[in-house]
């Protein structure tokens, strides 16, 4: 049975979070006196969150053969992929670290969501390490594909750890 326009109203449409409302920022001066936040937007067209949970399963006698699960560890990460944009400050910073090890790969990160009222709510902020940096990939007549994995170092702060 078709729904007529008269029967349809916006209240019946579920509220969803479009991915474009997610805002990711990286600190391009992690050893400086102040934070220099750059948006991770130009060229990036895919963002994926992974909690990388360590789960222990126990089958206790009182469970009648069914397991009880315990999350005993979490290693959050955000992966961004898209196209290499030359001249973008955030991409220039990230891909400038590609062949550097250790502390050079550590920085700060914020993840926000823009609400219906237009304000940003910082979901999490953390010290991070940039890994699996790649900016050379694709067909000869296509823009170079790129990606970076942003792994959280320790427990993230819920909210903005650097708010003044």
N, C-alpha and C positions, 0 to 999 in steps of 0.2 A: 504494500500500500504506500503510495507516494504521500509525502507531507506537503501541504500547500504552503505558500508563502505566508498566508494569514496565520497558520498554525506555528510557524517558525519564528522564534525570537532569540535574541542574543543570550538570554538567560539559559537556554538549553545547550549552548555551546560550552564545552568544558574549558576551563582556563588552562592553558598550556604555556610552557616556558620555551620560547623560541631561542635557538642557540645564539642568534645575533644579539640577544640581551646579555650574554655573558661577556665580561670584560676581563682580560688578562693583562697584567702589567709586570714588567721586569725592571729591576734596578740596574742601570748601566754604570753606576759608580759605587759598587759595593764596599770599597775600601775608603771612600771619601767621607768628608765631614757630614754631608747630608745625602739623602736618597735622591736619585734622579730616576723618576719613574717614566718608562716609555711603554706605550700601548703595543700589545702584540696583536695587531689587526691587519696591517698592510701585507697582503700576500697569503696570510693564513686563512684557509677556508674549512679546516676541520679541527675540532678540539675533542679530545677523549680523556675522560677521567678514569683512573684505575686505582682502587684502594689496595690491591695486592695483599689481601688478607691472609694471614697464617691461621688456619683453622684446625683445631684438635677435635677429633670425634671420639666419643666414648660410648660404649654399649654397656650400660649398667644393667644388672639383673632386673631391677624394677622397671626398666624400659620395655620389657617384653619384646626384645629384639630390635627396638628402634633406637636410633642414636640421639645423643645430646651433643650439640655443637658449641664450642667455645672459640671465639675469636681471640687468639693469644698474641697477635701482633699485626701491625698495619704498616705498610710502606707506600704511602700515597704517591701518585705520579700523574702528571698531566702531559699528554702528547699532543703536539701541534704539527700539522702538515699543511702544505700548500705549495705556493710558487715563490721562487727567490725574487725579491724586489731589491734591486741595487739602490743604495742611497737611503733606505729606511733605517733610522737610528737603531731600532731594536734588532732588526736582522743583521745589521752591520756588527753590532756588539756580539750577538750569538755566534755568527759564522766566523768572527775574528778569533774565537776561542777554540775552533775546531781541532787544531793540532797542539793545544796546550793541555797539560795534565793538572791534576790535584787541585790546589786552592784557587787557581785561575778560573776554574769552572764553577766556583761557588758564588752565589749572589742571593738576592732577595726577590720575593714573588708575592703578588696579590691577585686574588681571584674575586671578582664582584659580579653582581647581577643588577641590571637596571630594572627598577620596578615600574609599574604602570604609571606612577606619578612622575617618572623621569629621574628620580634620585637613585644613586648607586648604593647598594648594600654590600659591604665587603664580607664575603662568605668565609674566606680563609686567607691567612698570610703566613709565610714561612721562609726560613732559610732553605735554599735549594741548591742542588748541583745539576748542571746541564750535561746530559749524556746523549749518546747516539746522534750527534750533530751531523746532518747530511744536507748538502746543497748542490750536488751534482748528480742529476738523475733525469732520465726521460728521453724522448725521441729527439732527433737532430733538429726538427722544425717546431719544437714545442718549448714553452718556457720551462726552465729547470725546476723540477720538483724538489722540495726541501722538507725537512722535518727536524724536530728536536724533542727530546724527552726531558721533562722538568721533574726531577725526583726530590721530594721533600726530605730534608735532613732533620730528623726528629719530629716531635709532635707539632702540627701546625697550630697557630693561634686562630681561634674562631673570632673573626672580626679583623680590624686593622691594627696590627702590632705596632705600626709606625705612626699612628694618628697623633697629632699634636694636641 
